[in-house]
Amino acid sequence: MSSTMLKYSVDILLVEDNPADVRLTEEALNEAKLLNSLNVVEDGEAALDYLYQRGRYSTAGRPDLVLLDLNLPKKDGREVLEIIKSDDKLKAIPVVVLTTSSSEADILRSYKLQANCYVTKPVDFVRFAEIIKSISNFWLTAVVLPGE
């Protein structure tokens, strides 16, 4: 293992309602050979239940990183981001907005809500996998993540 490789497991919460994007994210993370635990929820309400350890997520751990789609059912990602970043117990968790929206309004609002970065998902599957690998290489090997 090189000195830049991850030496501990990182818990990632993927908030994504598109099964194809979930599968690609899983495959890209596996290809990157990083030690991580990927937990997936399909809507904004489930994301908040996971983060607040409610209901079926009562035993969920705190994620080290959240990959958040904006266009979600039940409660959209913009609302989820606002709640995360306004809660003293959650706001230190890095949130990567990973969405199809390239709207300037969405980008600006996400950064105003303190997203740690904003990435537009490419429609090309090969490029999408490259983006996921880039995100994981940066957030899981170069960055020091906060503890609880």
C-alpha positions as CSV (number, residue, x, y, z in Angstrom):
1,M,0.0,0.0,0.0
2,S,1.5,3.4,-1.0
3,S,1.8,6.2,1.5
4,T,-1.1,7.9,-0.1
5,M,-3.5,4.9,0.1
6,L,-6.2,4.9,2.7
7,K,-5.2,3.1,5.8
8,Y,-8.6,3.0,7.5
9,S,-12.2,2.4,6.4
10,V,-14.3,5.3,5.4
11,D,-18.1,5.2,5.6
12,I,-19.8,6.9,2.7
13,L,-23.5,7.7,2.5
14,L,-24.7,7.8,-1.1
15,V,-28.1,9.5,-1.5
16,E,-29.1,8.5,-5.0
17,D,-32.4,7.4,-6.5
18,N,-31.1,6.1,-9.8
19,P,-30.1,2.4,-9.5
20,A,-27.7,2.7,-12.5
21,D,-25.8,5.5,-10.8
22,V,-25.7,3.6,-7.6
23,R,-24.2,0.6,-9.4
24,L,-21.7,2.7,-11.3
25,T,-20.6,4.4,-8.0
26,E,-20.1,1.0,-6.4
27,E,-18.1,-0.3,-9.3
28,A,-15.9,2.8,-9.5
29,L,-15.2,2.7,-5.8
30,N,-14.3,-1.0,-6.0
31,E,-12.0,-0.4,-9.0
32,A,-10.3,2.4,-7.0
33,K,-9.5,-0.3,-4.4
34,L,-10.2,2.0,-1.5
35,L,-11.3,0.6,1.8
36,N,-14.8,1.9,2.3
37,S,-18.3,1.1,3.4
38,L,-20.9,2.4,1.0
39,N,-24.4,2.8,2.4
40,V,-27.2,3.8,-0.1
41,V,-30.5,5.6,0.5
42,E,-32.9,6.4,-2.3
43,D,-34.6,9.6,-1.1
44,G,-34.1,12.7,1.1
45,E,-36.2,11.5,3.9
46,A,-34.3,8.3,4.2
47,A,-31.0,10.3,4.1
48,L,-32.2,12.3,7.1
49,D,-33.4,9.2,8.9
50,Y,-29.9,7.6,8.3
51,L,-28.1,10.7,9.6
52,Y,-30.3,11.1,12.6
53,Q,-30.3,7.3,13.2
54,R,-34.1,7.0,13.1
55,G,-36.3,4.0,12.3
56,R,-34.6,1.3,10.4
57,Y,-31.4,3.3,10.5
58,S,-31.3,3.4,14.3
59,T,-27.9,1.5,14.3
60,A,-26.4,3.4,11.4
61,G,-23.0,4.9,11.9
62,R,-22.1,8.5,11.2
63,P,-20.8,8.7,7.6
64,D,-17.4,10.3,6.9
65,L,-18.6,11.6,3.5
66,V,-22.0,12.2,1.9
67,L,-22.5,12.0,-1.9
68,L,-25.8,13.8,-2.4
69,D,-28.0,14.0,-5.5
70,L,-30.1,17.1,-5.7
71,N,-33.1,15.7,-7.5
72,L,-34.6,13.2,-5.1
73,P,-38.1,12.0,-4.2
74,K,-39.8,12.9,-0.9
75,K,-37.3,15.6,0.2
76,D,-34.9,17.0,-2.4
77,G,-31.2,17.2,-1.9
78,R,-31.3,21.0,-1.5
79,E,-33.4,20.6,1.6
80,V,-31.2,17.7,2.9
81,L,-28.1,19.8,2.4
82,E,-29.6,22.8,4.2
83,I,-30.6,20.6,7.1
84,I,-27.2,18.9,7.3
85,K,-25.2,22.2,7.2
86,S,-27.5,23.9,9.7
87,D,-27.1,21.1,12.4
88,D,-24.2,21.5,14.7
89,K,-23.9,17.7,15.0
90,L,-23.9,17.1,11.2
91,K,-22.4,20.1,9.6
92,A,-18.8,18.9,9.8
93,I,-19.6,15.9,7.5
94,P,-18.3,16.8,4.0
95,V,-21.1,16.8,1.4
96,V,-20.3,16.3,-2.2
97,V,-23.2,17.3,-4.4
98,L,-23.2,14.8,-7.2
99,T,-26.1,15.7,-9.6
100,T,-27.2,16.0,-13.2
101,S,-28.1,19.6,-12.7
102,S,-25.7,22.1,-14.3
103,S,-28.0,25.0,-13.3
104,E,-26.1,28.0,-12.1
105,A,-28.8,28.6,-9.6
106,D,-28.3,25.0,-8.2
107,I,-24.6,25.5,-8.1
108,L,-24.8,28.8,-6.3
109,R,-27.4,27.7,-3.8
110,S,-25.5,24.5,-3.0
111,Y,-22.3,26.5,-2.2
112,K,-24.3,29.0,-0.2
113,L,-25.7,26.1,1.8
114,Q,-22.0,25.1,2.4
115,A,-21.7,22.1,0.1
116,N,-18.0,21.1,0.1
117,C,-18.0,20.7,-3.7
118,Y,-20.4,20.4,-6.6
119,V,-19.9,17.9,-9.3
120,T,-22.2,17.5,-12.4
121,K,-22.7,13.9,-13.4
122,P,-21.7,13.2,-17.0
123,V,-24.2,11.3,-19.1
124,D,-21.4,9.1,-20.4
125,F,-20.9,6.0,-18.2
126,V,-17.1,5.8,-18.6
127,R,-16.7,9.5,-17.7
128,F,-19.1,9.0,-14.7
129,A,-16.8,6.2,-13.4
130,E,-13.8,8.5,-13.9
131,I,-15.6,11.2,-11.9
132,I,-16.4,8.8,-9.0
133,K,-12.8,7.7,-9.0
134,S,-11.6,11.3,-8.9
135,I,-13.9,12.1,-6.0
136,S,-12.8,9.0,-4.1
137,N,-9.1,9.6,-4.7
138,F,-9.4,13.2,-3.4
139,W,-11.8,12.8,-0.5
140,L,-10.6,9.4,0.6
141,T,-6.9,9.6,0.2
142,A,-5.8,13.3,0.1
143,V,-8.2,14.9,2.5
144,V,-8.2,14.5,6.3
145,L,-11.8,13.9,7.3
146,P,-13.2,15.0,10.6
147,G,-14.1,12.5,13.3
148,E,-17.3,12.7,15.3
